[in-house]
Each structure stands twice: as C-alpha cells, then as structure tokens.
C-alpha cells in the first residue's frame, strides 16, 4: 500500500510576484495562510485543502502534488492499476455514460475502471444503518466531504463526535476494490485535491489520487477523447451524490428523522459555529464545502463547463423524472465494513492573545482608538482586531495593513517634500493645483495645505509653459517667470508624469541672484564708463603733450639753425683773417 503522504507536499505556493495582494488570505475560510516577507505560505496544520486560495490567485502560484508520473511508472512496470472515478465525471467530461471514459482509461494503461458511485452506494447504505441505530437521539454530520471533515477536526474539534463514523466515497470504494483486486493499486480520480488528505488516515485503501484536471491533461497529451461515440442511457441513483444534496436524495428517509443539506463554505461555517453552542438530536446535516457540490469543485472552477449543463448531466444520469428511484441503483451484497474513527485527528485551537497584546499590536499599526480601526479588509482579514490576532500568531505582518502603510508612506513623503528647500507645485492635466509643499505655500502666502487644492495654477503664476507641456506632450520644460505681486523671479523646471497625468513643477526663488546679477551689470557698465573716460582723458593729455612737443621741436630747430649759422659764420671770418 502506498506510504502516507506528507500534507505539506499536497498544496503549497511557489515564489512569485506576491506582494500587497492578500487575495488568498481574504478567501481562505480558515485563515490557514501566513505571510512572510510578502510571500504567502500555507500553514499545513490548519489547511483544509479547499483550494480557494489557488483558484483566486492572480499569479497562478499553486503547487499541487501530481501523482500521474507515479501512476505512469507503475503502469510501465506492469502493476495492476484500477481507476475509481468520482461521479462528477459526467459533468466534467460531458458524457452521458461511463463506457467511453472506461475505454479511454484502459488505453492509458489501467487494468480496469469503475465508477466511484459504487462506493457512494456503499457509503449511503452505511449512513442509513447509523441513523437507524441512533434512533434520532444524536445529531449526525455527514463525513463525505474531506474539506468539511478536516475543518471540523482542525477548527471545530468539539464537533468531532457528531461526524458520521462512515468512510468517505473514496475510501469505501477503495476498500471494496481491494477486496476484488487484492494485488492492484487503486487510483482515485477526484474533482479536488482534498481527498489526498485521506491518504494519511490509518484506514486508507487508496494508493493514488489525481484530479479531473490532471486526468483531462493526461488524456489530451495522449490524444484521447471521451466525448464521441454511442449514448449509454444507464442510470444509477448513487451518482446524485455529486450534487450538493446528493446524500440526502440517495438515502431512504427514516421516519421522524430530520434531514438538512448545507452547501457553500460560508454557510457551513455559520452552521458549525452555531452547533458549537447548541445541538439538534434528531437532525442529519449534509455539509458540502462547495456551493454546488462536487460539480463546483476546483477542477470545474478552472474549466469552461457550464453549471446548468453540469447539474443536468448528473440529475439525468441518477434521478428518474427528477426524483429518486431507490430501486434503480447498484446492488452490492456483502460489502466491507465502512466504520471510521476520527478521534486521533483532533487538533486544538491556539490560546487567544490577551487584550493588552492586541492593543499593543493595534498601536503599532497606527490604531490608537476604535475610530482608527477601518476594518477595510485590504489585508485579507475582516477586522483590524482579527488582523492583530493573526500577527500575534505569527501569521501576518504589520506591513499588510495597506491604509497604515499608505498613510505612513504619504507622511514620510510629505516630510521629505516639505523639507525640500525648493518650491514644489503639482498640477493635473487641467492645470489645477493638486499639491504644494511648505516652501511654495510660504512664498505664495498660503496658510493651509488644502487652501489652493483644486484651484487653477494661473491664480498664482503664469501657466503658459505648463499648458504647452501638456498640449505638446513634452517630457521636460524650463523657463523663468516674474511674479509682479511678490516682486520675485522664479526659475521653473516642469516634468510630465504621464502615468499619473500630473505635472511636477519644481521652482527656485532667484530674486537675490537676479538682483546680484543686476548689481554686477551696473558695476560693469560703470567700470566701462570710467574706462572710457580715462581713455578720453589720457588721449587729451597725449594730444597736449604732442602739441607742446611740436612747438618745442620747432623752436629747437630754429635755435639749432641759428647756432649752426653762427658757427659757420665765425669759421668763415677766421679763415678770411688767415
């Protein structure tokens, strides 16, 4: 017999882009998911394998145990493989009978294939026996749905004594087939993976569990179809157990016994919570975790089969003219003992955190009073206090509180923006003001942050460059404007945030710089004027010197000529004397 399967390998999440979503936490009916470093992880000791988390995960992050490779290996090694197929196959594959599917299973290598409705027949006979023995003196809860059984065992342990001590459809059929084929391996084909949990039970008669979805992929891989061929109008009442009220419909009613069918996880949870405080001795409760029974299991939620078609397929193959015919069913004599025990699987709830611990955790999330508890559900928990409880159990992180983290981020961002020495104004594409930082408000004389929100930016300054940026879809623009009323100059850098349809205008008051530049220009002009005057004065002096030098040179020339003539005259007189 197949060794017990580790529950942690049946369903887990793979690492994906899992951040700030928490859909799996929100939809998990028992909150059996913890978040660590933004990654969701299944808590195997609390998981009931309902698969709601993987069905709604937008990242398709499921990792399910797939036993088909093991089954194929067994077939290749010559082992006898017997298929037990849940009656919901009628809805999944859209066939009116079993022969076509059985033929396809043999082509895959199975020795034989049988309807698990045989096990459903044995199971409902055992239910009738239990109710007859109890004589309406004890409330009975059906134990056919593995998800419900696990939920009661793990989360409502006080109700375990009320579970019907009857093997499930899978185990009932597995035990029956083991009697017929002692050497064979039994492979159960299920609409969900929850049946895998039963492989861990001490009374286990099934070796492998694969889902309809996996079988469908296997058939497609081998090029096999089950939707063509002759119509086989066979009808067996026990097939109706694929529907939400199937057990109640299939059982012969007992006089004085009350029967009630509850389907859907939310409804089942409410009933179980009520039963913890009260009991109904003569009531048989048929609980189904899926809203529409097994034909609404995960394998169907991921497919394209129409719900109405699925329900009609089951009813047409089980009911006669829409009502049960107890004579139109399987006939199995000397079936195996189907007694089941649950006591060894009881798990106790963890002690609740104290009020002081809860208040401390709430304070860490910025919840200091009841009015701060928004109970928005964004973290996946219905209330802030429920979230605080999860944190105390190490199942959640404070960062999962989206409003708190957003407020914290906005507060931190505002601190940074307000601490900026520059001026910042954010406007939308209609050029209306969205935000102003503290420096900008101080410049324009705005007293409160919201005083100008929604008003045109043109009320404060020229908006031509901003409009031009939007109109021509530019990335960046720069300019300088003069605010006449404030008597100041602003350098502006405008950035187009297309994603958020905003314009970020970062400005700098350059009035002092402009004044300094004007002073420097005046100094430069004065220096140039003084230089021109100095050059002019110098030229005048040069001209004066030149004039004086000219007069002096002329006088000198005359004097020299006269001196030269005097000297020549004297030389002539001396020569004449000689």
C-alpha positions as CSV (number, residue, x, y, z in Angstrom):
1,X,0.0,0.0,0.0
2,X,1.2,3.5,-0.8
3,X,3.1,5.2,2.0
4,X,1.4,8.1,3.8
5,X,1.8,11.4,2.0
6,X,3.2,14.4,3.7
7,X,0.4,17.0,3.8
8,X,2.9,19.8,3.2
9,X,3.6,18.4,-0.3
10,X,-0.1,18.3,-1.4
11,X,-0.6,22.1,-1.7
12,X,1.8,25.0,-1.4
13,X,2.6,28.3,-3.1
14,X,5.5,28.8,-5.3
15,X,7.5,32.1,-5.1
16,X,6.0,34.6,-7.5
17,X,5.4,38.3,-7.6
18,X,3.3,38.0,-4.4
19,X,3.0,41.5,-2.8
20,X,0.3,43.7,-1.4
21,X,-2.5,41.4,-2.8
22,X,-3.6,39.1,0.1
23,X,-6.5,37.6,-2.0
24,X,-5.5,34.2,-0.8
25,X,-5.7,35.3,2.9
26,X,-9.0,37.1,2.2
27,X,-10.6,34.0,0.6
28,X,-9.2,31.3,2.9
29,X,-12.1,30.3,5.1
30,X,-9.9,29.2,8.0
31,X,-7.1,31.8,7.5
32,X,-4.5,28.9,7.1
33,X,-2.1,31.2,5.3
34,X,0.8,33.2,6.8
35,X,2.7,35.9,5.0
36,X,6.5,36.2,5.4
37,X,8.5,38.8,3.5
38,X,5.5,39.4,1.3
39,X,5.3,35.7,0.3
40,X,2.2,33.7,1.2
41,X,2.8,30.3,2.8
42,X,0.2,27.6,3.6
43,X,0.0,26.5,7.2
44,X,-0.3,22.8,6.7
45,X,-1.6,22.1,10.2
46,X,-4.6,24.4,9.6
47,X,-5.1,24.0,5.9
48,X,-8.3,22.1,4.9
49,X,-7.3,21.8,1.2
50,X,-10.4,23.7,-0.1
51,X,-8.1,25.2,-2.8
52,X,-9.9,28.6,-2.7
53,X,-6.6,30.3,-2.4
54,X,-5.1,28.8,-5.6
55,X,-8.3,29.3,-7.6
56,X,-8.4,33.0,-7.0
57,X,-4.6,33.6,-7.0
58,X,-3.9,36.1,-9.9
59,X,-0.3,34.8,-10.1
60,X,-1.4,31.1,-10.5
61,X,1.0,30.4,-7.7
62,X,-0.3,26.9,-6.7
63,X,2.0,23.9,-6.4
64,X,-0.1,20.7,-6.2
65,X,1.0,17.2,-5.7
66,X,0.8,15.5,-9.1
67,X,0.8,11.6,-8.9
68,X,0.4,10.9,-12.6
69,X,4.1,10.3,-13.1
70,X,4.0,7.7,-10.3
71,X,0.9,6.1,-11.8
72,X,2.5,6.0,-15.3
73,X,5.7,4.5,-13.8
74,X,3.6,1.7,-12.1
75,X,1.8,1.0,-15.4
76,X,5.1,0.8,-17.2
77,X,6.3,-1.7,-14.5
78,X,3.4,-3.9,-15.2
79,X,1.4,-3.2,-12.0
80,X,-2.3,-3.6,-11.9
81,X,-3.9,-0.1,-11.8
82,X,-7.6,0.1,-11.0
83,X,-9.3,3.5,-11.6
84,X,-12.1,4.7,-9.3
85,X,-13.7,7.7,-10.9
86,X,-15.9,10.2,-8.9
87,X,-19.4,10.5,-10.4
88,X,-18.8,14.2,-11.2
89,X,-17.0,12.9,-14.3
90,X,-20.5,13.1,-16.0
91,X,-20.3,16.9,-15.7
92,X,-16.6,17.3,-16.3
93,X,-16.3,15.4,-19.5
94,X,-19.9,15.9,-20.8
95,X,-20.6,12.2,-21.3
96,X,-24.0,10.5,-20.7
97,X,-22.4,7.2,-19.6
98,X,-19.3,5.5,-18.3
99,X,-18.3,3.1,-21.1
100,X,-16.5,5.7,-23.2
101,X,-14.4,7.0,-20.3
102,X,-13.6,3.5,-19.1
103,X,-12.3,2.6,-22.6
104,X,-10.1,5.7,-22.6
105,X,-8.7,4.8,-19.1
106,X,-7.8,1.3,-20.4
107,X,-5.9,2.9,-23.3
108,X,-3.9,4.9,-20.7
109,X,-2.9,1.5,-19.3
110,X,-5.4,0.9,-16.5
111,X,-6.4,-2.7,-15.9
112,X,-10.0,-1.7,-15.1
113,X,-12.0,1.4,-14.4
114,X,-15.1,1.7,-12.2
115,X,-17.4,4.4,-11.1
116,X,-16.8,5.6,-7.5
117,X,-20.6,5.8,-7.3
118,X,-20.3,2.2,-6.3
119,X,-18.5,3.4,-3.2
120,X,-21.2,6.1,-2.8
121,X,-23.8,3.4,-2.8
122,X,-22.0,1.5,0.0
123,X,-21.5,4.7,1.9
124,X,-25.1,5.8,1.9
125,X,-26.2,2.3,3.0
126,X,-23.9,2.7,6.0
127,X,-25.4,6.2,6.7
128,X,-28.8,4.6,6.7
129,X,-27.6,2.0,9.2
130,X,-26.0,4.6,11.5
131,X,-29.2,6.7,11.6
132,X,-31.3,3.7,12.3
133,X,-29.0,2.7,15.2
134,X,-29.0,6.2,16.7
135,X,-32.8,6.5,16.6
136,X,-32.8,10.3,16.3
137,X,-31.0,10.5,19.7
138,X,-27.8,12.1,18.4
139,X,-27.1,14.8,15.8
140,X,-25.2,13.4,12.8
141,X,-22.9,15.4,10.5
142,X,-22.0,13.8,7.1
143,X,-18.3,12.8,6.7
144,X,-18.4,12.5,2.9
145,X,-16.7,15.9,2.1
146,X,-13.0,15.7,3.1
147,X,-12.8,19.5,3.3
148,X,-15.6,19.6,5.9
149,X,-14.1,16.7,7.9
150,X,-10.7,18.5,8.1
151,X,-12.4,21.8,9.0
152,X,-14.2,20.1,11.9
153,X,-11.1,18.2,13.0
154,X,-8.8,21.2,12.9
155,X,-11.1,24.1,13.7
156,X,-14.2,22.8,15.5
157,X,-12.8,19.8,17.5
158,X,-15.8,19.8,19.9
159,X,-18.0,18.7,16.9
160,X,-15.9,15.6,16.0
161,X,-18.1,13.2,18.0
162,X,-21.0,14.2,15.7
163,X,-19.3,13.2,12.5
164,X,-20.8,10.1,11.0
165,X,-18.4,7.3,11.6
166,X,-18.5,6.3,8.0
167,X,-15.7,6.0,5.4
168,X,-15.9,8.5,2.5
169,X,-16.9,7.6,-1.0
170,X,-13.2,7.3,-2.0
171,X,-12.3,5.0,0.9
172,X,-15.5,3.0,0.7
173,X,-14.9,2.2,-2.9
174,X,-11.2,1.7,-2.4
175,X,-11.8,-0.9,0.3
176,X,-14.4,-2.6,-1.9
177,X,-12.0,-2.7,-4.9
178,X,-9.1,-4.0,-2.7
179,X,-11.4,-7.0,-1.8
180,X,-11.9,-7.6,-5.5
181,X,-8.3,-6.9,-6.7
182,X,-6.0,-7.6,-3.7
183,X,-2.8,-7.0,-5.7
184,X,-4.0,-4.0,-7.5
185,X,-3.2,-0.3,-6.9
186,X,-6.3,1.9,-6.6
187,X,-6.2,5.3,-8.3
188,X,-9.0,7.7,-7.3
189,X,-10.0,10.4,-9.8
190,X,-11.3,13.3,-7.8
191,X,-12.8,16.8,-8.6
192,X,-10.5,18.3,-6.0
193,X,-7.2,17.5,-4.1
194,X,-8.8,17.4,-0.7
195,X,-9.2,13.6,-1.0
196,X,-5.4,13.4,-0.8
197,X,-5.6,14.2,2.9
198,X,-7.4,10.9,3.4
199,X,-4.3,9.0,2.3
200,X,-2.8,9.9,5.7
201,X,-5.5,8.2,7.6
202,X,-4.9,4.9,9.3
203,X,-7.9,3.3,7.4
204,X,-6.6,4.1,3.9
205,X,-7.5,1.8,0.9
206,X,-6.4,4.1,-2.0
207,X,-2.9,4.3,-3.4
208,X,-3.0,7.4,-5.6
209,X,-5.3,10.4,-6.0
210,X,-5.3,12.5,-9.2
211,X,-7.7,15.3,-10.1
212,X,-10.1,15.6,-13.1
213,X,-8.0,18.5,-14.3
214,X,-4.8,16.3,-14.3
215,X,-6.7,13.4,-16.0
216,X,-8.0,15.7,-18.7
217,X,-4.5,17.0,-19.4
218,X,-3.2,13.4,-19.5
219,X,-6.0,12.4,-22.0
220,X,-5.2,15.4,-24.2
221,X,-1.5,14.5,-24.1
222,X,-2.3,11.0,-25.3
223,X,-4.7,12.3,-27.9
224,X,-7.7,10.5,-26.4
225,X,-11.3,11.8,-26.5
226,X,-14.2,10.7,-24.3
227,X,-17.0,12.9,-25.8
228,X,-17.6,11.0,-29.0
229,X,-19.5,7.7,-29.6
230,X,-22.7,6.0,-28.7
231,X,-25.0,7.3,-25.9
232,X,-25.4,4.9,-23.0
233,X,-28.6,5.8,-21.0
234,X,-27.6,3.9,-17.9
235,X,-28.9,5.4,-14.6
236,X,-27.7,4.8,-11.0
237,X,-29.2,6.8,-8.1
238,X,-25.9,7.0,-6.2
239,X,-24.4,9.2,-8.9
240,X,-26.5,12.0,-7.4
241,X,-24.0,12.4,-4.6
242,X,-22.0,14.7,-6.9
243,X,-24.7,17.3,-6.2
244,X,-24.8,19.3,-3.0
245,X,-27.8,17.5,-1.5
246,X,-26.9,14.1,-3.1
247,X,-26.5,12.0,0.1
248,X,-29.9,13.2,1.4
249,X,-31.5,12.4,-2.0
250,X,-29.9,8.9,-2.2
251,X,-30.8,7.7,1.3
252,X,-34.1,6.2,2.1
253,X,-35.8,8.6,4.5
254,X,-36.2,7.4,8.1
255,X,-39.5,8.2,9.8
256,X,-39.0,11.0,12.4
257,X,-35.5,11.9,11.1
258,X,-34.9,15.4,10.0
259,X,-32.6,16.0,7.0
260,X,-30.9,19.2,6.1
261,X,-28.4,20.0,3.3
262,X,-26.0,22.9,3.7
263,X,-23.6,23.8,0.9
264,X,-21.1,26.5,0.5
265,X,-18.2,27.2,2.8
266,X,-19.7,30.4,4.4
267,X,-22.9,28.6,5.1
268,X,-21.1,25.6,6.5
269,X,-19.0,27.8,8.8
270,X,-22.1,29.5,10.2
271,X,-23.8,26.2,10.9
272,X,-20.7,24.8,12.6
273,X,-20.3,27.9,14.8
274,X,-23.9,27.6,15.8
275,X,-23.6,23.9,16.6
276,X,-20.7,24.6,19.0
277,X,-23.3,26.3,21.3
278,X,-26.3,24.0,20.6
279,X,-27.3,20.6,19.3
280,X,-30.1,19.1,17.3
281,X,-30.5,15.5,18.4
282,X,-32.7,14.2,15.5
283,X,-31.1,16.1,12.7
284,X,-28.9,14.7,9.9
285,X,-26.8,17.5,8.4
286,X,-25.2,17.0,5.0
287,X,-22.4,19.6,4.6
288,X,-20.7,20.3,1.4
289,X,-17.9,22.9,1.2
290,X,-18.5,23.7,-2.5
291,X,-21.6,25.8,-3.2
292,X,-23.0,23.5,-5.8
293,X,-21.5,20.3,-4.5
294,X,-18.7,18.3,-6.2
295,X,-19.6,19.7,-9.6
296,X,-18.4,23.1,-8.4
297,X,-15.0,21.8,-7.2
298,X,-11.7,23.5,-8.2
299,X,-11.4,21.3,-11.3
300,X,-14.7,22.8,-12.5
301,X,-14.0,26.3,-11.5
302,X,-10.9,26.3,-13.7
303,X,-12.7,24.8,-16.7
304,X,-15.3,26.0,-19.2
305,X,-18.2,23.6,-18.3
306,X,-21.5,25.4,-17.8
307,X,-23.0,24.9,-14.3
308,X,-26.5,24.2,-15.7
309,X,-25.2,21.6,-18.1
310,X,-23.2,20.0,-15.3
311,X,-26.2,19.8,-12.9
312,X,-28.5,18.4,-15.6
313,X,-25.9,15.8,-16.6
314,X,-25.8,14.4,-13.0
315,X,-29.5,14.5,-12.5
316,X,-30.3,12.8,-15.8
317,X,-27.8,10.1,-15.0
318,X,-29.1,9.5,-11.5
319,X,-32.7,10.6,-11.0
320,X,-35.8,9.2,-12.7
321,X,-38.1,12.0,-13.9
322,X,-36.3,14.3,-11.4
323,X,-37.0,12.2,-8.3
324,X,-35.0,9.4,-6.6
325,X,-35.8,5.8,-7.5
326,X,-34.3,3.7,-4.8
327,X,-34.7,0.5,-6.8
328,X,-32.6,2.0,-9.7
329,X,-29.2,1.8,-8.2
330,X,-26.2,-0.5,-7.7
331,X,-26.7,-3.8,-5.9
332,X,-23.7,-4.8,-3.9
333,X,-24.1,-7.6,-1.3
334,X,-21.7,-8.4,1.5
335,X,-19.9,-5.1,1.3
336,X,-16.9,-4.3,3.5
337,X,-17.2,-2.7,7.0
338,X,-17.1,1.0,6.5
339,X,-16.7,2.1,10.1
340,X,-14.5,5.1,10.6
341,X,-12.9,6.9,13.6
342,X,-11.8,10.5,14.0
343,X,-10.5,10.8,17.5
344,X,-6.8,10.7,16.6
345,X,-7.1,13.6,14.2
346,X,-8.4,16.2,16.7
347,X,-6.3,19.4,16.8
348,X,-6.9,22.1,19.5
349,X,-7.1,25.8,18.9
350,X,-4.3,28.0,20.0
351,X,-4.9,30.2,23.0
352,X,-6.0,33.7,22.2
353,X,-3.8,36.7,22.8
354,X,-4.6,39.0,25.7
355,X,-6.3,42.3,25.2
356,X,-3.1,44.1,26.2
357,X,-1.2,42.3,23.4
358,X,-3.9,43.1,20.9
359,X,-3.9,46.8,21.8
360,X,-0.1,46.9,21.5
361,X,-0.2,45.4,18.1
362,X,-3.1,47.8,17.0
363,X,-1.0,50.7,18.2
364,X,1.9,49.5,16.0
365,X,-0.5,49.6,13.1
366,X,-1.5,53.2,13.9
367,X,-4.8,52.1,15.5
368,X,-5.0,54.0,18.8
369,X,-8.8,54.1,19.1
370,X,-11.8,52.3,17.7
371,X,-12.3,55.1,15.1
372,X,-8.8,54.3,13.7
373,X,-9.9,50.7,13.0
374,X,-11.2,51.0,9.5
375,X,-11.9,47.3,9.1
376,X,-11.4,47.7,5.3
377,X,-10.3,44.1,4.7
378,X,-7.5,45.1,2.4
379,X,-5.1,42.9,4.4
380,X,-7.3,39.8,3.9
381,X,-8.8,39.9,7.4
382,X,-12.3,41.1,8.1
383,X,-11.4,43.4,11.0
384,X,-8.3,45.1,12.3
385,X,-8.5,43.1,15.5
386,X,-8.7,39.9,13.6
387,X,-5.5,41.0,11.8
388,X,-3.9,41.9,15.1
389,X,-4.7,38.3,16.3
390,X,-3.1,36.9,13.2
391,X,0.1,39.0,13.9
392,X,0.2,37.6,17.5
393,X,0.1,34.1,16.0
394,X,2.9,35.0,13.5
395,X,0.6,34.5,10.6
396,X,0.6,38.1,9.4
397,X,2.8,41.2,9.2
398,X,2.1,44.8,10.2
399,X,3.1,45.9,6.7
400,X,-0.1,44.0,5.4
401,X,-2.2,47.0,6.7
402,X,-2.5,48.8,3.4
403,X,-4.1,52.1,4.8
404,X,-1.5,52.3,7.5
405,X,1.4,51.7,5.2
406,X,0.0,54.2,2.6
407,X,-0.5,56.8,5.3
408,X,2.9,56.2,6.6
409,X,4.4,56.4,3.1
410,X,2.5,59.6,2.4
411,X,3.5,61.1,5.7
412,X,7.1,60.2,5.1
413,X,6.9,61.5,1.5
414,X,5.3,64.7,2.7
415,X,8.1,65.2,5.3
416,X,10.7,64.8,2.5
417,X,8.8,67.1,0.2
418,X,8.2,69.7,2.8
419,X,11.8,69.6,3.9
420,X,12.9,70.4,0.4
421,X,14.5,73.9,0.1
422,X,13.0,74.2,-3.3
423,X,9.4,75.1,-4.1
424,X,7.1,72.3,-5.5
425,X,3.7,72.6,-7.0
426,X,1.9,69.6,-8.6
427,X,-0.9,70.2,-11.0
428,X,-3.2,67.9,-13.0
429,X,-3.7,68.0,-16.8
430,X,-6.4,70.6,-16.3
431,X,-3.7,72.8,-14.7
432,X,-5.5,72.7,-11.3
433,X,-3.3,72.5,-8.2
434,X,-3.0,69.1,-6.6
435,X,-0.3,69.7,-4.0
436,X,2.0,72.4,-2.7
437,X,5.0,71.9,-0.4
438,X,5.6,74.1,2.6
439,X,8.2,76.3,0.8
440,X,5.8,77.0,-2.0
441,X,2.9,77.8,0.4
442,X,5.2,80.2,2.3
443,X,6.2,82.1,-0.9
444,X,2.6,82.5,-2.1
445,X,1.2,83.2,1.4
446,X,-1.0,80.0,1.5
447,X,-1.9,79.2,5.1
448,X,-3.2,75.6,4.9
449,X,-2.2,72.8,2.6
450,X,-5.7,72.4,1.1
451,X,-6.4,76.1,0.6
452,X,-5.4,76.1,-3.1
453,X,-6.1,72.5,-3.9
454,X,-8.3,72.2,-7.0
455,X,-7.8,75.8,-8.0
456,X,-6.1,76.9,-11.3
457,X,-2.4,77.4,-11.0
458,X,-2.9,80.5,-13.1
459,X,-4.2,82.2,-10.0
460,X,-0.6,82.1,-8.7
461,X,1.6,82.4,-11.7
462,X,1.9,82.2,-15.5
463,X,0.8,78.8,-16.8
464,X,1.8,79.1,-20.4
465,X,4.8,76.7,-20.2
466,X,2.7,74.2,-18.2
467,X,-0.1,74.3,-20.8
468,X,2.5,73.9,-23.6
469,X,4.0,70.9,-21.8
470,X,0.6,69.1,-21.8
471,X,-0.5,70.3,-25.2
472,X,2.6,69.0,-27.0
473,X,3.2,66.0,-24.6
474,X,6.7,67.1,-23.8
475,X,8.8,65.4,-21.2
476,X,10.5,68.4,-19.7
477,X,10.4,72.2,-19.9
478,X,12.3,75.1,-18.3
479,X,11.6,78.8,-18.0
480,X,11.8,81.8,-15.7
481,X,8.8,83.9,-14.6
482,X,8.5,87.2,-12.7
483,X,5.8,87.4,-10.0
484,X,4.9,91.1,-10.0
485,X,2.9,91.0,-6.8
486,X,5.6,89.1,-5.0
487,X,8.3,91.1,-6.8
488,X,10.4,88.0,-7.3
489,X,11.8,85.8,-10.0
490,X,11.3,82.0,-10.2
491,X,13.3,79.5,-12.2
492,X,11.0,76.6,-13.1
493,X,11.7,73.0,-14.2
494,X,8.5,71.2,-15.2
495,X,8.2,67.4,-15.6
496,X,5.4,65.5,-17.3
497,X,4.2,62.5,-15.2
498,X,2.1,60.7,-17.9
499,X,1.3,57.7,-15.7
500,X,-0.5,59.8,-13.1
501,X,-1.4,62.6,-15.6
502,X,0.3,65.2,-13.5
503,X,2.8,68.0,-14.0
504,X,5.5,68.4,-11.3
505,X,6.8,72.0,-11.2
506,X,10.0,72.5,-9.2
507,X,10.9,76.1,-8.7
508,X,13.7,78.2,-7.2
509,X,13.4,81.8,-6.0
510,X,16.2,83.5,-7.9
511,X,15.3,87.1,-6.9
512,X,18.6,87.6,-5.0
513,X,20.6,86.1,-7.8
514,X,18.8,88.4,-10.3
515,X,19.5,91.4,-8.1
516,X,23.1,90.4,-7.7
517,X,23.4,90.0,-11.5
518,X,21.9,93.5,-12.0
519,X,24.3,95.0,-9.5
520,X,27.2,93.3,-11.3
521,X,25.9,94.6,-14.6
522,X,25.6,98.1,-13.2
523,X,29.2,97.8,-11.8
524,X,30.4,96.5,-15.2
525,X,28.7,99.4,-17.0
526,X,30.1,102.0,-14.5
527,X,33.6,100.4,-14.9
528,X,33.3,100.6,-18.7
529,X,32.2,104.2,-18.5
530,X,35.1,105.0,-16.2
531,X,37.4,103.2,-18.5
532,X,36.1,105.2,-21.5
533,X,36.5,108.5,-19.5
534,X,40.1,107.5,-18.5
535,X,41.0,106.7,-22.1
536,X,39.5,110.0,-23.2
537,X,41.5,111.9,-20.6
538,X,44.6,110.1,-21.5
539,X,44.1,110.9,-25.1
540,X,43.7,114.6,-24.2
541,X,47.0,114.6,-22.3
542,X,48.7,112.8,-25.2
543,X,47.4,115.4,-27.5
544,X,48.5,118.2,-25.2
545,X,51.9,116.6,-24.8
546,X,52.1,116.2,-28.5
547,X,51.2,119.8,-29.1
548,X,53.8,121.0,-26.6
549,X,56.4,118.7,-28.1
550,X,55.6,120.0,-31.6
551,X,56.1,123.7,-30.5
552,X,59.3,122.8,-28.6
553,X,60.7,120.9,-31.6
554,X,60.1,123.9,-33.9
555,X,61.8,126.3,-31.5
556,X,64.7,123.9,-31.1
557,X,65.1,123.6,-34.8
558,X,65.2,127.4,-35.2
559,X,67.7,127.7,-32.4
560,X,69.8,125.0,-33.8
561,X,69.8,126.6,-37.3
562,X,70.7,129.9,-35.8
563,X,73.5,128.3,-33.8
564,X,74.7,126.3,-36.8
565,X,74.7,129.5,-38.9
566,X,76.6,131.4,-36.2
567,X,79.2,128.7,-36.0
568,X,79.6,128.7,-39.8
569,X,79.9,132.5,-39.9
570,X,82.6,132.6,-37.2
571,X,84.6,129.9,-39.1
572,X,84.4,131.9,-42.3
573,X,85.7,135.1,-40.6
574,X,88.7,133.2,-39.1
575,X,89.6,131.8,-42.5
576,X,89.5,135.2,-44.1
577,X,91.9,136.6,-41.4
578,X,94.4,134.0,-42.3
